[in-house]
Amino acid sequence: MSPVCGKRLIARFDGGQLSSDGGVLALREIEARLGIAERLAAYVTDPRAPERVIHSVADILRFRMLMIAAGYEDANDADSLRHDPAFKLALGRLPDGTALCSQPTVLRLENQPRPRDLLRMGQAMVALYRASFRQAPRCITLDIDDTFDAVHGGQQLRLFNAHYDEYGLQPIVVFDGEGRPVAALLRQARRSTGQEVRGFLRHLIRAIRGHWPRVEILLCADSHYCAPEVLNCCHTERVDFILGVATTSTLRRHVEALEGSTAARQAAGTDKLQRYKEFHESAASWSRVERIIARVEAGPQGTDSRFVVTNLAGGSPRTMYEDLYCRRGQAENGTSEILWDGPPLSPAAAHWQGNQRDRSWFDANRGSGNRPGQEQLQRGGSGRRLTGGPATAAAARGCRQAGGGPAGLRDGNGGLLRRAPPRSQAARQGHQVRLMSPDTCALT
């Protein structure tokens, strides 16, 4: 070849077997410390004759998870990657050793788990989350949200979503307050019902409390999770919550005066002004009157009011909204990380069980490559969990243990946030509940 700037160009073809996926070797170390493949393989029934098995279920799972981590979301890529030297080394084989499992083998495993197996695999993911703590925490935050998985075939459960203007699935994903994945549930691309969310939360909460019976749980979510079934579930399971509430004319009437005064003060020279108010309100479908926090913001584009509902007593409205509710952006950051910062995952299996299984493996891969896995790799697998950043530590400051009682939350000023008593007790203490509309009532 002709030289360039006085330098010779040499092309050689004796490099041997090459690979562009050397990063899977680092993931191999993390997966080996966490034992994700072995955890999930324990819940998959293997109908094959043991004496004829060449590739174990754990090896197939490990191969599939590493493929997803490297950006190969389709099982068809296994036919070429089974000969890749980096993948062979990641699965404990030499580059010139026998090939890994083929695409048909992967597909047979993908269609093998039954619904009960998938449920147990989801519980295994919760167990993996619990294992990232050296000792039982005093309190945790669960951020629940959903995302959209586009599909390009006739997969089960697929629906057309007008917001995204395409067919797909809409799984529910749960992260903790630090943005670590906890659980995921594959479902149709439509708004989740209260009964559906209640069943999911009940299994998740009991899986956590089964090993941490004294842990305090704070549930954060957007307004479409604020269903009466969810509120009743939180009260029954002793879970604190702070949830968004859809704006209604009844709620707006509580902040009309505040909106006017805030807009007037903003027009006097402030670029943007936020003010807060709290009151008690209920919908006809709710079993009790709840505490409502209102945030009113006035800016050059007008006023905007948002509402959240909580069963926590104490703490100023500003603290409750900014330090507790707004921290649920970690769930959206985790969802965005899954969608944009990592390899994609499109549901490719025809049956929903296969796609739910892929979702579990994908979240396992995200969990192993996230901060807990990196921290275990750096600390020699001690299992000590990373602490949150300054903002998170300050906002959740106050997980405490007093007199052997359950843990609690404190606001940003150190004040103890206790679960509020049912408002029916307050009504018996002289308060009156008056009907505001056929769907709502107010406590006065």
C-alpha positions as CSV (number, residue, x, y, z in Angstrom):
1,M,0.0,0.0,0.0
2,S,1.1,3.6,-0.6
3,P,2.7,5.3,2.4
4,V,0.9,8.1,4.2
5,C,2.9,11.0,5.6
6,G,6.1,8.9,5.3
7,K,4.5,6.0,7.2
8,R,4.1,2.5,5.7
9,L,0.7,0.9,5.7
10,I,0.8,-2.8,6.3
11,A,-2.3,-5.1,6.0
12,R,-1.9,-8.5,7.6
13,F,-4.4,-11.4,7.8
14,D,-2.6,-13.6,10.4
15,G,-4.3,-12.1,13.5
16,G,-6.2,-15.3,14.2
17,Q,-9.6,-15.2,15.9
18,L,-10.6,-11.6,16.6
19,S,-13.6,-10.1,18.6
20,S,-15.0,-6.7,19.1
21,D,-16.9,-7.7,22.3
22,G,-14.1,-7.7,24.9
23,G,-16.3,-6.0,27.4
24,V,-18.2,-9.2,28.1
25,L,-15.1,-10.4,30.0
26,A,-15.7,-7.6,32.6
27,L,-19.4,-8.5,32.8
28,R,-18.3,-12.1,33.3
29,E,-16.6,-11.2,36.5
30,I,-19.6,-9.3,37.8
31,E,-22.0,-12.0,36.9
32,A,-19.8,-14.6,38.5
33,R,-19.8,-12.7,41.8
34,L,-23.6,-12.1,41.8
35,G,-24.5,-15.6,40.5
36,I,-27.3,-14.3,38.4
37,A,-27.4,-17.1,35.9
38,E,-27.4,-19.8,38.6
39,R,-30.1,-18.0,40.5
40,L,-32.4,-17.9,37.5
41,A,-31.5,-21.4,36.3
42,A,-32.7,-22.8,39.6
43,Y,-36.3,-21.9,38.6
44,V,-36.3,-23.2,35.1
45,T,-37.5,-26.8,34.7
46,D,-35.1,-28.7,32.3
47,P,-36.9,-31.6,30.6
48,R,-33.8,-32.8,28.9
49,A,-32.1,-36.2,29.7
50,P,-29.1,-35.3,32.0
51,E,-26.7,-37.7,30.3
52,R,-27.3,-36.0,26.9
53,V,-27.0,-32.3,28.1
54,I,-24.1,-30.4,26.5
55,H,-25.1,-26.9,27.4
56,S,-26.5,-26.4,30.9
57,V,-29.4,-24.0,31.6
58,A,-27.1,-21.7,33.5
59,D,-24.7,-21.5,30.5
60,I,-27.5,-20.8,28.1
61,L,-28.8,-18.1,30.4
62,R,-25.4,-16.6,30.8
63,F,-24.7,-16.6,27.1
64,R,-28.1,-14.9,26.4
65,M,-27.6,-12.2,29.0
66,L,-24.1,-11.4,27.7
67,M,-25.5,-11.2,24.2
68,I,-28.1,-8.7,25.4
69,A,-25.4,-6.7,27.3
70,A,-23.3,-6.5,24.2
71,G,-26.2,-5.2,22.1
72,Y,-27.3,-8.4,20.4
73,E,-31.0,-8.5,21.3
74,D,-32.0,-11.1,18.8
75,A,-31.4,-14.8,19.6
76,N,-30.6,-15.3,15.9
77,D,-27.2,-13.7,16.6
78,A,-26.2,-16.8,18.6
79,D,-25.4,-18.7,15.5
80,S,-22.4,-16.4,14.8
81,L,-21.5,-15.4,18.4
82,R,-21.2,-19.0,19.5
83,H,-17.8,-19.1,17.7
84,D,-16.7,-15.6,19.1
85,P,-13.6,-16.0,21.2
86,A,-14.6,-13.3,23.7
87,F,-17.9,-15.0,24.4
88,K,-16.2,-18.4,24.7
89,L,-13.8,-17.0,27.3
90,A,-16.7,-15.4,29.1
91,L,-18.3,-18.8,29.4
92,G,-15.1,-20.5,30.5
93,R,-14.0,-22.0,27.2
94,L,-10.9,-21.5,25.2
95,P,-11.1,-19.6,21.9
96,D,-10.3,-22.8,20.0
97,G,-12.6,-24.9,22.2
98,T,-16.1,-26.3,21.3
99,A,-18.7,-23.8,20.2
100,L,-21.4,-22.4,22.5
101,C,-25.1,-23.1,22.2
102,S,-26.8,-22.4,18.9
103,Q,-29.9,-20.3,18.2
104,P,-32.3,-23.3,18.3
105,T,-31.1,-24.2,21.7
106,V,-31.6,-20.6,23.0
107,L,-35.1,-20.5,21.5
108,R,-36.1,-23.8,23.1
109,L,-35.0,-22.4,26.5
110,E,-36.9,-19.1,25.8
111,N,-40.1,-21.0,25.4
112,Q,-39.5,-23.4,28.3
113,P,-40.4,-21.3,31.4
114,R,-44.0,-21.6,32.5
115,P,-45.9,-18.7,34.2
116,R,-45.0,-20.0,37.7
117,D,-41.4,-20.2,36.6
118,L,-41.5,-16.6,35.5
119,L,-43.0,-15.6,38.9
120,R,-40.2,-17.3,40.7
121,M,-37.6,-15.7,38.4
122,G,-39.1,-12.4,39.3
123,Q,-38.7,-13.3,43.0
124,A,-35.1,-14.2,42.3
125,M,-34.5,-10.7,40.9
126,V,-35.9,-9.3,44.2
127,A,-33.6,-11.6,46.1
128,L,-30.7,-10.3,44.0
129,Y,-31.7,-6.8,45.0
130,R,-31.8,-7.8,48.7
131,A,-28.4,-9.4,48.4
132,S,-26.8,-6.0,47.4
133,F,-27.2,-4.9,51.1
134,R,-24.8,-6.0,53.7
135,Q,-27.5,-5.7,56.4
136,A,-31.2,-5.1,56.3
137,P,-32.0,-1.4,55.6
138,R,-34.2,0.6,57.9
139,C,-36.2,2.1,55.0
140,I,-36.3,1.9,51.2
141,T,-38.0,3.8,48.5
142,L,-39.7,2.0,45.6
143,D,-40.3,4.1,42.5
144,I,-42.8,2.5,40.2
145,D,-43.2,3.6,36.6
146,D,-43.8,2.1,33.1
147,T,-42.0,2.2,29.8
148,F,-42.8,1.3,26.2
149,D,-41.4,-1.6,24.3
150,A,-42.2,-1.4,20.5
151,V,-42.8,-4.7,18.7
152,H,-42.7,-5.5,15.0
153,G,-44.6,-8.7,14.8
154,G,-47.6,-10.5,16.1
155,Q,-46.5,-10.9,19.7
156,Q,-49.0,-11.8,22.4
157,L,-50.3,-8.9,24.5
158,R,-49.3,-6.3,21.9
159,L,-51.6,-3.3,21.6
160,F,-51.6,-0.1,19.6
161,N,-50.6,2.9,21.8
162,A,-51.8,6.2,20.4
163,H,-49.2,8.2,22.4
164,Y,-46.3,6.3,20.9
165,D,-48.1,5.8,17.6
166,E,-47.1,2.2,17.2
167,Y,-47.7,-1.4,18.5
168,G,-45.9,-2.5,21.6
169,L,-45.9,-3.6,25.2
170,Q,-45.8,-1.5,28.3
171,P,-44.0,-3.2,31.1
172,I,-44.1,-1.9,34.7
173,V,-40.6,-1.4,36.2
174,V,-39.6,-0.7,39.8
175,F,-36.4,1.0,41.0
176,D,-35.3,1.9,44.4
177,G,-34.4,5.4,45.6
178,E,-30.9,5.1,44.2
179,G,-32.0,4.1,40.7
180,R,-31.3,0.4,41.0
181,P,-33.7,-2.1,39.3
182,V,-35.9,-4.1,41.7
183,A,-38.6,-5.8,39.5
184,A,-40.4,-5.7,36.2
185,L,-43.7,-7.0,34.9
186,L,-44.5,-7.3,31.1
187,R,-48.0,-6.2,30.2
188,Q,-50.1,-4.8,27.5
189,A,-49.5,-1.2,26.1
190,R,-52.4,0.4,28.0
191,R,-53.0,2.1,31.3
192,S,-52.7,-0.3,34.2
193,T,-55.7,-0.9,36.3
194,G,-55.8,-0.6,40.1
195,Q,-56.3,-4.3,40.6
196,E,-53.4,-5.1,38.3
197,V,-51.0,-2.8,40.2
198,R,-52.3,-4.0,43.6
199,G,-51.6,-7.6,42.7
200,F,-48.1,-6.7,41.5
201,L,-47.3,-4.6,44.6
202,R,-48.6,-7.2,47.0
203,H,-46.3,-9.8,45.6
204,L,-43.3,-7.4,45.6
205,I,-43.9,-6.0,49.1
206,R,-44.3,-9.5,50.6
207,A,-41.2,-10.7,48.8
208,I,-39.2,-7.9,50.4
209,R,-40.9,-8.1,53.9
210,G,-40.4,-11.8,53.9
211,H,-36.7,-11.2,54.6
212,W,-36.9,-7.7,56.0
213,P,-40.0,-7.8,58.2
214,R,-39.2,-4.5,59.9
215,V,-38.2,-2.4,56.8
216,E,-40.2,0.7,56.2
217,I,-41.2,1.1,52.5
218,L,-42.1,4.4,50.8
219,L,-43.9,4.0,47.5
220,C,-43.6,6.8,44.9
221,A,-45.5,6.9,41.6
222,D,-47.2,9.1,39.0
223,S,-50.9,9.9,39.1
224,H,-52.0,7.0,37.0
225,Y,-51.0,4.7,39.8
226,C,-53.1,6.6,42.3
227,A,-56.0,4.1,42.2
228,P,-58.2,3.3,45.2
229,E,-57.0,-0.3,45.1
230,V,-53.4,0.9,45.4
231,L,-54.2,3.2,48.3
232,N,-56.0,0.4,50.1
233,C,-53.1,-2.0,49.5
234,C,-50.6,0.5,51.0
235,H,-52.8,1.0,54.1
236,T,-53.2,-2.8,54.5
237,E,-49.5,-3.6,53.9
238,R,-48.3,-0.7,56.1
239,V,-46.6,1.0,53.3
240,D,-46.0,4.8,53.2
241,F,-46.8,6.4,49.9
242,I,-46.6,9.7,48.1
243,L,-48.4,9.6,44.7
244,G,-49.3,12.1,42.1
245,V,-53.0,13.0,41.7
246,A,-54.6,14.0,38.5
247,T,-55.8,17.6,38.5
248,T,-59.5,18.0,38.9
249,S,-61.8,21.1,39.2
250,T,-62.4,20.2,42.9
251,L,-58.7,20.2,43.6
252,R,-58.3,23.5,41.7
253,R,-60.8,25.2,43.8
254,H,-58.5,24.7,46.8
255,V,-55.7,26.6,45.2
256,E,-57.5,29.3,43.2
257,A,-56.6,32.1,45.6
258,L,-53.0,30.8,45.8
259,E,-52.7,30.7,42.0
260,G,-53.9,34.3,41.8
261,S,-51.6,35.7,44.5
262,T,-48.6,33.6,43.1
263,A,-49.2,35.0,39.6
264,A,-49.4,38.5,40.9
265,R,-46.1,38.2,42.9
266,Q,-44.4,36.6,39.9
267,A,-45.6,39.5,37.6
268,A,-44.0,41.9,40.0
269,G,-40.5,40.9,38.9
270,T,-39.8,37.2,39.7
271,D,-38.8,35.0,36.8
272,K,-40.5,31.9,38.3
273,L,-42.2,31.4,41.7
274,Q,-43.3,28.2,43.5
275,R,-45.6,28.1,46.4
276,Y,-47.2,25.2,48.3
277,K,-50.3,24.4,50.2
278,E,-51.8,21.3,51.9
279,F,-55.4,20.3,52.6
280,H,-57.4,17.1,53.0
281,E,-59.5,15.7,50.3
282,S,-61.1,12.5,49.1
283,A,-62.7,10.9,46.1
284,A,-65.9,8.9,46.3
285,S,-63.9,5.7,45.5
286,W,-61.4,6.3,48.2
287,S,-61.9,4.6,51.6
288,R,-60.7,7.6,53.6
289,V,-59.8,11.2,53.4
290,E,-56.1,11.7,52.5
291,R,-53.6,14.5,52.9
292,I,-53.1,16.4,49.6
293,I,-50.0,18.6,48.8
294,A,-50.4,21.3,46.2
295,R,-47.6,22.9,44.3
296,V,-48.4,26.1,42.4
297,E,-45.9,27.5,40.0
298,A,-46.1,30.8,38.2
299,G,-43.9,31.8,35.3
300,P,-43.8,33.7,32.1
301,Q,-46.0,31.0,30.4
302,G,-48.7,31.1,33.1
303,T,-49.5,29.1,36.2
304,D,-49.2,25.4,36.7
305,S,-50.6,23.4,39.6
306,R,-49.7,19.9,40.6
307,F,-51.1,17.7,43.4
308,V,-49.8,14.7,45.3
309,V,-51.4,12.5,48.0
310,T,-49.6,11.0,51.0
311,N,-50.3,9.2,54.2
312,L,-47.3,10.7,55.9
313,A,-48.0,13.2,58.7
314,G,-45.5,16.0,59.4
315,G,-43.1,17.8,57.1
316,S,-43.8,21.0,55.3
317,P,-45.6,20.9,51.9
318,R,-42.4,22.1,50.2
319,T,-40.3,19.4,51.8
320,M,-42.9,16.7,51.0
321,Y,-43.0,17.7,47.4
322,E,-39.4,18.6,46.6
323,D,-37.5,16.2,48.9
324,L,-39.7,13.2,48.7
325,Y,-42.0,13.2,45.6
326,C,-39.6,14.9,43.2
327,R,-36.9,12.3,44.0
328,R,-39.0,9.8,42.2
329,G,-37.3,11.1,39.0
330,Q,-34.8,8.4,39.7
331,A,-37.2,5.9,38.3
332,E,-37.6,7.9,35.1
333,N,-33.8,8.2,35.0
334,G,-33.5,4.4,35.2
335,T,-36.1,4.0,32.5
336,S,-34.3,6.5,30.3
337,E,-31.0,4.6,31.0
338,I,-32.6,1.4,29.8
339,L,-34.0,3.0,26.7
340,W,-31.2,5.3,25.6
341,D,-27.9,4.6,27.5
342,G,-27.7,0.8,27.0
343,P,-28.5,-1.9,24.5
344,P,-32.1,-1.9,23.4
345,L,-34.5,-4.8,24.0
346,S,-37.4,-5.4,21.6
347,P,-39.8,-8.2,22.5
348,A,-39.2,-10.7,19.7
349,A,-40.8,-13.9,21.0
350,A,-44.3,-14.8,19.8
351,H,-45.5,-15.8,23.3
352,W,-45.7,-13.4,26.2
353,Q,-43.8,-15.9,28.5
354,G,-40.7,-15.6,26.3
355,N,-40.8,-11.9,26.3
356,Q,-41.3,-11.7,30.1
357,R,-38.3,-14.0,30.4
358,D,-36.3,-11.8,28.2
359,R,-37.4,-8.8,30.3
360,S,-36.2,-10.6,33.4
361,W,-32.8,-11.4,31.8
362,F,-32.5,-7.9,30.5
363,D,-33.1,-6.4,34.0
364,A,-30.7,-8.9,35.5
365,N,-28.1,-7.7,33.0
366,R,-28.9,-4.1,33.8
367,G,-28.7,-4.8,37.5
368,S,-25.3,-6.6,37.2
369,G,-23.9,-3.8,35.1
370,N,-25.2,-1.0,37.4
371,R,-23.6,0.4,40.4
372,P,-24.0,-2.5,42.8
373,G,-22.1,-4.8,40.5
374,Q,-19.4,-2.3,39.9
375,E,-19.1,-1.7,43.6
376,Q,-18.8,-5.4,44.3
377,L,-16.2,-5.8,41.7
378,Q,-14.2,-3.0,43.2
379,R,-14.6,-4.1,46.8
380,G,-13.9,-7.8,46.1
381,G,-17.5,-8.9,46.3
382,S,-18.0,-7.9,49.9
383,G,-21.6,-7.1,49.2
384,R,-21.4,-3.7,50.9
385,R,-23.9,-1.4,49.2
386,L,-23.2,2.0,47.8
387,T,-24.5,4.9,49.7
388,G,-26.6,7.5,48.0
389,G,-25.4,11.0,46.9
390,P,-25.7,14.0,49.2
391,A,-29.1,15.0,47.9
392,T,-30.5,11.5,48.4
393,A,-29.0,11.2,51.9
394,A,-30.3,14.5,53.0
395,A,-33.8,13.9,51.7
396,A,-34.1,10.4,53.1
397,R,-32.1,11.3,56.2
398,G,-34.0,9.9,59.0
399,C,-34.3,6.2,58.7
400,R,-34.2,5.6,62.4
401,Q,-34.7,2.8,65.0
402,A,-36.2,4.1,68.2
403,G,-37.0,1.8,71.2
404,G,-37.0,-1.2,69.0
405,G,-39.9,0.2,66.9
406,P,-40.1,0.3,63.1
407,A,-37.9,2.5,61.1
408,G,-39.2,5.9,60.1
409,L,-38.6,8.7,57.6
410,R,-37.6,12.3,58.4
411,D,-38.0,15.4,56.3
412,G,-35.2,17.6,55.1
413,N,-35.3,19.5,58.4
414,G,-35.0,16.3,60.5
415,G,-38.6,16.2,61.5
416,L,-40.1,12.8,62.0
417,L,-42.6,11.8,59.3
418,R,-45.2,9.4,60.8
419,R,-47.9,7.6,59.0
420,A,-51.1,9.7,59.4
421,P,-54.0,8.2,61.3
422,P,-57.2,7.5,59.3
423,R,-59.1,10.6,58.7
424,S,-62.2,8.9,59.9
425,Q,-60.7,9.3,63.4
426,A,-60.2,13.0,62.7
427,A,-63.9,13.3,61.7
428,R,-64.9,11.8,65.0
429,Q,-62.8,14.5,66.7
430,G,-65.0,17.3,65.5
431,H,-64.1,17.6,61.8
432,Q,-66.9,17.5,59.2
433,V,-66.8,15.8,55.8
434,R,-68.8,17.6,53.2
435,L,-69.5,16.5,49.7
436,M,-67.9,18.8,47.0
437,S,-69.1,16.8,44.0
438,P,-70.4,13.3,43.2
439,D,-66.8,12.1,43.1
440,T,-65.1,14.1,45.8
441,C,-65.5,15.4,49.3
442,A,-63.5,17.7,51.5
443,L,-62.6,17.8,55.2
444,T,-63.4,21.0,57.0
